[in-house]
Amino acid sequence: MSAFASQVARINTACKRAFGAPMVYDYGLIGAYSVTIIQGAPNEQESETPDLRISLWADLADFSAYPAVGHRISFNGQCYLIFAVSATDSEGGVRINAERTELVVPSL
């Protein structure tokens, strides 16, 4: 691991510790488990509908498989359906965009 990559990984870990919150991620038939995430600042579209869409940051290493569009999450007592996933940094940071749904995520 390069010095830069090592520093990015340390920053990711420190941010999760300082600002992280639990989220339940549901893989469907595989099952649900808890992942630490950081809620991102809302973009323009999310600002217009703050109760319907959220943007989250997570460390890809915390997932057993890459998060996917259509999977469900539970965060702050609300259920959401993922509509976009994108890599954010060279050390496994991933941005998850989700929209509130009435579907229920299994509890742990």
C-alpha positions in Angstrom: 0.0 0.0 0.0 1.4 3.4 -1.0 1.8 6.1 1.6 -1.1 8.1 0.1 -3.4 5.0 0.1 -2.4 4.3 3.7 -3.3 7.9 4.7 -6.7 7.7 2.9 -7.5 4.4 4.7 -6.6 6.0 8.1 -8.8 9.0 7.3 -11.7 6.7 6.4 -11.4 4.8 9.6 -11.2 8.0 11.7 -14.2 9.5 10.0 -16.3 6.3 10.6 -15.3 6.4 14.3 -16.1 10.1 14.7 -19.2 10.5 12.5 -20.5 6.9 11.9 -24.0 5.6 12.6 -25.4 2.1 12.2 -27.3 1.1 9.1 -28.9 -2.3 8.5 -28.1 -3.6 5.0 -30.4 -6.3 3.5 -29.0 -8.7 0.8 -32.4 -10.4 0.5 -32.0 -14.2 0.6 -28.4 -13.9 2.0 -29.6 -11.9 5.0 -29.2 -8.6 6.8 -26.4 -7.2 8.8 -25.2 -3.9 10.3 -22.7 -1.5 8.6 -21.3 1.8 9.9 -22.2 4.7 7.6 -21.8 8.5 7.5 -24.8 10.5 6.2 -23.6 12.9 3.5 -24.7 16.5 3.0 -27.8 16.5 0.8 -27.3 17.5 -2.8 -29.7 19.8 -4.6 -32.3 17.2 -5.4 -32.1 15.7 -1.8 -32.5 19.2 -0.3 -35.9 19.5 -2.1 -37.1 16.2 -0.6 -35.1 15.7 2.6 -37.4 13.1 4.0 -37.5 11.0 0.8 -33.8 10.7 -0.4 -30.5 10.3 1.5 -26.9 10.1 0.5 -24.6 7.9 2.6 -20.8 7.1 2.7 -19.6 3.6 3.7 -16.4 1.6 3.7 -16.7 -1.1 1.0 -14.6 -3.4 3.3 -17.6 -3.5 5.7 -19.8 -5.3 3.1 -19.6 -9.0 2.2 -20.4 -8.1 -1.4 -20.6 -4.8 -3.4 -23.8 -2.9 -2.5 -26.3 -2.9 -5.3 -29.1 -1.0 -6.8 -32.4 -2.4 -5.5 -31.1 -3.6 -2.2 -32.8 -2.3 0.9 -31.3 -0.4 3.9 -32.7 0.8 7.2 -31.3 4.0 8.7 -32.7 6.3 11.5 -35.8 4.2 11.7 -36.7 4.6 8.0 -36.4 2.0 5.2 -34.8 3.0 1.9 -34.2 1.4 -1.5 -30.8 2.0 -3.1 -31.0 3.7 -6.5 -27.3 4.5 -7.1 -23.9 3.3 -5.8 -20.5 4.8 -6.8 -16.9 4.6 -5.6 -15.6 7.8 -3.9 -12.0 7.1 -3.0 -9.1 4.8 -3.8 -9.3 2.9 -0.6 -12.9 1.6 -0.8 -15.1 4.5 0.1 -18.5 4.1 -1.5 -21.4 6.5 -1.9 -24.9 5.1 -1.6 -28.0 7.0 -2.7 -31.3 5.7 -1.6 -35.0 6.7 -1.6 -37.5 6.0 1.2 -39.8 3.1 0.7 -42.5 1.3 2.5 -40.7 -2.0 2.2 -39.5 -3.4 5.5 -35.8 -4.3 6.2 -35.4 -7.2 8.6 -34.2 -6.2 12.0 -31.1 -7.7 13.5 
